[in-house]
Amino acid sequence: MSANLRALAARCCFDVVDCGLSLSEALPKAQAQTDNTLDKALLQEICFGVLRYLPQLEAVCSQLMSKPLIKQLRPLQFLLYVGIYQLKFMRIPDHAAISETVDAARELKGQSLTKLINGVLRNVQRNSELFNFDTAPAAVKYNHPGWLITALQQAYPDNWQTILDANQHKAPLWLRVNVSKINPTDYAAALTRAGIDYTRPVADLPAAIKLAQAQDVTSLPGYLDGWFSVQDLSAQYAAVLLNAQDGQQVLDACCAPGGKSCHILELAPQAELTALDKDPKRLLRVHDNLARLGFNANVIAADAAVPDSWWQGQQFDRILLDVPCSATGVVRRHPDIRWLRKKADIAALAELQQQILSQCWQLLAPGGTLLYATCSVLPEENQQQIAQFLQQHSDAQLQPAPQQLSSQPFGWQLLPGEQDGDGFFYAILHKKIAG
Ligand SMILES: C[S@@+](CC[C@H](N)C(=O)[O-])C[C@H]1O[C@@H](n2cnc3c(N)ncnc32)[C@H](O)[C@@H]1O
């Protein structure tokens, strides 16, 4: 079974942009329509690309059509974007890109539009000037929504363009070697023997390995034996900064799918870990990940902001709060986020984060450490959150991250692309011992 790939891509992008599905829901649905592995990869490349360049693809169309296709014809509007993206950004021969896209129109019930689609694509093929956006509005020039560009300009007056630029690049595949099973140098040697290109570029995270090319990770050495996990570089700082020790009571309060829970146990296999998440479906992944790596934890489905509903009264020595956030630091990995996230979401997220933080703080033993983490680059969710928390909690003391190169007043903000990692924020909060 194999449906027309361009039709699948158009429908997938329509599902995301117009219907609000996440790409991680919509893309597997589309990929399930083809058995061919190369087609699945091509589908992914086209959908990621269209979402990365959506404003420019829309702008090109609006130069060539009097008005966009609407209502039941919307998937065909996305098909135009799919066609233009291939012509402009992919190494598919023009004639194949155009004829496949026109064929896809028939599959999307756009028989009467094949002439129009063919005409638009031929125009794009002939006229590279259509992609000159030097004087276009910022949203088109930088392919991000205006509210996000404004927020980044305010927060990063000197380097907002670098962030937008990093978001347009493909993210590399990072592995985290499971040091409780294998030494990173031995694992690197196993990759070399398997003929896989990699680097280990970050001195303070020796278990982090960057593959030169994306791969099917299930075929890498030691997958079934739990020798490694896939995890972005910046996220690998979480368990290191938390610094849990064997025998300690540790809470990972927003744990699913469990990447950081597993890392905590890799570094301290005898820690007593409570892994909590509000979403029972996402907890299934936590169970799978723990099982694959051979760890145990007390896994609980509950609301971290309401400890009365689940807390047994034992204080924790370490707490990781990898709170729900805007995910504006991982836009390069999830190009749909910039279209799904709305400006109004930020205040609501900041409120929830503050609740989780202040409620879980009460569960931390004096002398203990709480690590607050987000994959956001917005100060409302990060530095402002910590500044407000410190004002309200005199028993809290912020500690700098040892790996931080420059001092920042309220936590450690990593920007997307820094060391080729995602955008991430960490604040290490130490609870003073009274007296
Ligand atoms: C950023 S993700 C966590 C990723 C995870 N730490 C990892 O490394 O695999 C945030 C998680 O918070 C969970 N969450 C959202 N609201 C929550 C709440 N009130 N209590 C507990 N978990 C919550 C979400 O279900 C989501 O799984």
PDBQT file of the ligand as one rigid body, heavy atoms in Angstrom, charges set to zero:
ROOT
HETATM    1  C1  LIG A 501       8.778  18.626  29.531  1.00  0.00    +0.000 C 
HETATM    2  S1  LIG A 501       7.802  17.235  29.788  1.00  0.00    +0.000 S 
HETATM    3  C2  LIG A 501       8.837  16.252  30.803  1.00  0.00    +0.000 C 
HETATM    4  C3  LIG A 501       9.924  15.489  30.062  1.00  0.00    +0.000 C 
HETATM    5  C4  LIG A 501      10.627  14.490  30.952  1.00  0.00    +0.000 C 
HETATM    6  N1  LIG A 501      11.184  15.106  32.132  1.00  0.00    +0.000 N 
HETATM    7  C5  LIG A 501      11.738  13.750  30.239  1.00  0.00    +0.000 C 
HETATM    8  O1  LIG A 501      12.911  14.118  30.330  1.00  0.00    +0.000 OA
HETATM    9  O2  LIG A 501      11.458  12.748  29.573  1.00  0.00    +0.000 OA
HETATM   10  C6  LIG A 501       6.631  17.832  30.932  1.00  0.00    +0.000 C 
HETATM   11  C7  LIG A 501       5.732  16.774  31.514  1.00  0.00    +0.000 C 
HETATM   12  O3  LIG A 501       4.949  17.399  32.538  1.00  0.00    +0.000 OA
HETATM   13  C8  LIG A 501       3.729  16.696  32.635  1.00  0.00    +0.000 C 
HETATM   14  N2  LIG A 501       2.803  17.547  33.424  1.00  0.00    +0.000 N 
HETATM   15  C9  LIG A 501       2.089  18.616  33.027  1.00  0.00    +0.000 A 
HETATM   16  N3  LIG A 501       1.402  19.137  34.056  1.00  0.00    +0.000 NA
HETATM   17  C10 LIG A 501       1.721  18.395  35.137  1.00  0.00    +0.000 A 
HETATM   18  C11 LIG A 501       1.319  18.410  36.507  1.00  0.00    +0.000 A 
HETATM   19  N4  LIG A 501       0.478  19.347  36.958  1.00  0.00    +0.000 N 
HETATM   20  N5  LIG A 501       1.808  17.460  37.335  1.00  0.00    +0.000 NA
HETATM   21  C12 LIG A 501       2.668  16.501  36.873  1.00  0.00    +0.000 A 
HETATM   22  N6  LIG A 501       3.050  16.426  35.589  1.00  0.00    +0.000 NA
HETATM   23  C13 LIG A 501       2.589  17.355  34.739  1.00  0.00    +0.000 A 
HETATM   24  C14 LIG A 501       3.348  16.457  31.195  1.00  0.00    +0.000 C 
HETATM   25  O4  LIG A 501       2.440  15.375  31.095  1.00  0.00    +0.000 OA
HETATM   26  C15 LIG A 501       4.714  16.160  30.566  1.00  0.00    +0.000 C 
HETATM   27  O5  LIG A 501       4.921  14.765  30.520  1.00  0.00    +0.000 OA
ENDROOT
TORSDOF 0
